[in-house]
Amino acid sequence: MLLDNTDLDPLNKEKHPEQINGISLLNKLIRIVPLVTAEEQNTKSKIVIIFSGSDITSNSDNENIVLNIVVYCPFKEWLITGDTIRPFAIMSEIRKSL
C-alpha cells in the first residue's frame, strides 16, 4: 500500500479499501533489475532488488544469499500520515516481511 497509494495517508483502510496484489507490482513498482529512468524517479515509489552474491554450501537448506534492496521514493511522496516518512515505512515493511 505504501508503494501504490501516493497520498498522505496510504495505509488508511477507509480511503483505500481495496487489497493490492503484490505480484501485480513486480516489474512495475518492485523490480529485480535496477532500471529506474529519470522520468520514473518522479512518479511512484519503487523497490529494486539486486542479487549481490551467495555462499554455496553442500547443504542447500542453509545457504546465505545477499540481496541489496534499494528504495526509490520521489521527494513529494516522503510525507505520510503518522510518525514516519514513506521510505522508512517501506524499509520497515520489507524488514518485517523478511
C-alpha positions in Angstrom: 0.0 0.0 0.0 2.9 2.3 0.7 4.2 1.9 -2.9 0.8 2.1 -4.7 -1.1 4.7 -2.7 0.7 8.0 -3.2 -1.4 10.3 -0.9 -0.7 11.5 2.6 -2.4 8.6 4.3 -1.5 5.5 2.3 -2.4 3.0 5.0 -5.9 4.3 5.7 -8.3 1.4 5.1 -11.3 3.7 4.7 -9.7 5.7 1.9 -8.1 2.6 0.3 -10.4 -0.4 1.0 -9.2 -2.4 -2.0 -6.5 -5.0 -1.5 -3.3 -4.7 -3.5 -2.0 -7.8 -5.2 1.8 -7.8 -4.5 2.5 -9.9 -7.6 1.0 -7.2 -9.8 3.7 -4.8 -8.6 6.5 -7.0 -9.8 8.4 -5.4 -12.7 6.4 -2.2 -12.2 7.0 -0.9 -8.6 9.1 -3.8 -7.4 12.0 -4.6 -9.8 14.6 -7.3 -9.9 16.6 -5.3 -12.4 17.9 -1.9 -11.2 16.3 0.1 -14.1 14.8 3.3 -13.0 14.8 6.1 -15.6 14.9 9.8 -14.7 11.2 10.2 -15.5 10.3 7.3 -13.2 12.2 8.8 -10.3 9.4 11.4 -10.1 6.4 9.2 -10.4 5.8 6.5 -7.7 8.0 4.8 -5.1 9.8 1.7 -6.3 11.8 -1.1 -4.8 14.7 -2.5 -6.7 16.2 -5.9 -5.6 19.8 -6.6 -6.7 21.3 -10.1 -6.2 24.7 -9.4 -4.7 26.1 -12.9 -4.1 25.7 -16.1 -2.1 27.7 -18.6 -0.1 27.4 -22.0 -1.8 27.3 -24.9 0.7 26.8 -28.6 0.4 23.6 -28.1 2.4 21.0 -26.4 0.2 18.7 -25.8 3.2 21.3 -23.5 4.7 22.6 -21.0 2.2 23.3 -17.3 2.6 22.0 -15.2 -0.2 22.9 -11.5 -0.2 20.3 -9.0 -1.7 20.7 -5.3 -1.9 17.3 -3.6 -1.7 17.1 0.0 -3.0 14.0 2.1 -2.3 13.4 4.9 -4.7 10.9 7.5 -3.4 10.1 10.8 -5.0 10.6 13.7 -2.5 7.0 14.8 -2.9 5.8 11.4 -1.6 8.0 11.3 1.5 5.5 12.8 4.0 2.7 10.5 5.1 0.2 10.5 8.0 1.8 9.3 11.2 5.2 9.4 12.9 7.3 8.2 10.0 8.0 9.0 6.4 7.3 6.8 3.4 10.8 5.5 2.5 11.4 4.4 6.1 7.9 2.9 6.4 8.7 0.9 3.2 12.0 -0.3 4.6 10.3 -1.3 7.9 7.7 -3.4 6.0 10.5 -5.1 4.0 12.3 -5.9 7.2 9.1 -7.4 8.7 8.5 -9.4 5.6 12.0 -10.9 5.6 
